[in-house]
């Protein structure tokens, strides 16, 4: 099963690469950008590019999540990989990917029987990040708040310890990166960097921690 998911991730990798490359830092018209990104992605041929870094990363994340958490979490792994790449490149988390991922993730979690707790976890983590955004709107965007709900849904379905781990690990990963930038002189205290990839890294840690 894990090998099959890895193959699925490898085939999905070109789509993830294309989708991630279709977004810009300041698109102007986000609706037009979303339509163009969707059209470009649908025309993609599932053949890995060279070097196949994105394809191999997508396959590895999908297989790891399937192995440690189960097949219902593969969609989250694929969507999360795309969102992490987009945020790292552009500093944005497009609603056109994040928002539709909520119902799709909910459907994929139905077989777990933990959807009520997952929805509660989504609301709880989104609320936590909403408070953080309200307190320091310059430090994070609303895209991070919406992503937090998605992460909370996936993590809470595995149990509240996984939810706590996802919440803490995401912040810790971001803080360690900031410290590393400061220590190497590549940033100042006012330097901004995308938080989404680190939030998703924390979610990966939580999903791989097991039930």
Secondary structure, 3 states (H helix, E strand, C coil): CHHHHHHHHHHHHHHHHHHHHCCCCCCCCHHHHHHHHHHHHHCCCCCCCCCCHHHHHHHHHHHHHHHHCCHHHHHHHHHHHHHHHHHHHHCCCCHHHHHHHHHHHHHHHHHHCCHHHHHHHHHHHHHHHHHHHHHCCCCCCHHHHHHHHHHHHHHHCCCHHHHHHHHHHHHHHHHHHHHHHHHCCCCCCCCCCCCHHHHHHHHHHHHHCCC
